Amino acid sequence: MQTKQYTVPAISCQHCVRAVTEEVQKLAGVQAVRVDLPTKVVTVEHSDACSSAAIVAAINEAGYDEVVQH
């Protein structure tokens, strides 16, 4: 199990949280997604079957182009 964090500056409301969570949860190997609205940090717990590139692509698919991986 791996845990990775991504900052998504454009996240600003509960709709944003829901959109990102739903897209990332669709990925194979994702165990948990947490979005901290005040810090704009998305934390993803996943297996090796899920790559960082796939997670960033899912966040992009939710409508957020600027993503910074920690």
C-alpha positions as CSV (number, residue, x, y, z in Angstrom):
1,M,0.0,0.0,0.0
2,Q,1.3,3.5,-0.9
3,T,0.1,6.9,0.1
4,K,0.6,9.9,-2.1
5,Q,-0.4,13.5,-1.8
6,Y,-1.3,16.0,-4.4
7,T,-2.1,19.7,-4.1
8,V,-4.9,20.9,-6.3
9,P,-5.1,24.7,-6.0
10,A,-8.5,25.1,-7.7
11,I,-10.4,23.0,-5.2
12,S,-12.7,25.4,-3.5
13,C,-15.9,23.7,-2.4
14,Q,-17.7,20.5,-1.5
15,H,-18.6,19.9,-5.2
16,C,-14.9,20.0,-6.0
17,V,-14.2,17.5,-3.3
18,R,-16.9,15.2,-4.5
19,A,-15.8,15.4,-8.2
20,V,-12.2,14.6,-7.4
21,T,-13.0,11.8,-5.0
22,E,-15.4,10.2,-7.5
23,E,-12.9,10.3,-10.4
24,V,-10.0,9.0,-8.4
25,Q,-12.0,6.2,-6.7
26,K,-12.8,4.8,-10.2
27,L,-9.1,3.8,-10.6
28,A,-8.1,0.2,-10.0
29,G,-6.0,-0.2,-6.9
30,V,-7.3,2.9,-5.1
31,Q,-8.2,2.0,-1.5
32,A,-9.0,5.5,-0.1
33,V,-9.2,9.1,-1.2
34,R,-9.3,12.0,1.2
35,V,-9.5,15.7,0.2
36,D,-8.6,18.4,2.8
37,L,-10.5,21.4,1.5
38,P,-8.7,24.1,3.6
39,T,-5.2,22.9,2.5
40,K,-6.4,21.7,-1.0
41,V,-4.5,18.5,-0.5
42,V,-5.7,15.2,-2.0
43,T,-4.4,12.1,-0.2
44,V,-4.7,8.8,-2.1
45,E,-4.0,5.3,-0.6
46,H,-3.4,2.8,-3.4
47,S,-1.7,-0.4,-4.4
48,D,1.2,-0.7,-6.9
49,A,-1.5,-1.3,-9.6
50,C,-2.3,2.4,-9.6
51,S,0.3,4.9,-10.9
52,S,0.8,8.6,-10.0
53,A,0.2,9.4,-13.7
54,A,-3.2,7.7,-13.6
55,I,-4.2,9.6,-10.4
56,V,-3.2,12.9,-11.9
57,A,-5.1,12.0,-15.1
58,A,-8.2,11.3,-13.0
59,I,-7.9,14.6,-11.2
60,N,-7.6,16.3,-14.6
61,E,-10.7,14.4,-15.8
62,A,-12.6,15.9,-12.8
63,G,-11.8,19.3,-14.2
64,Y,-8.6,20.4,-12.4
65,D,-5.6,20.9,-14.6
66,E,-3.1,22.2,-12.0
67,V,-1.9,19.3,-9.8
68,V,1.3,19.2,-7.8
69,Q,2.5,15.9,-6.5
70,H,4.3,15.9,-3.1
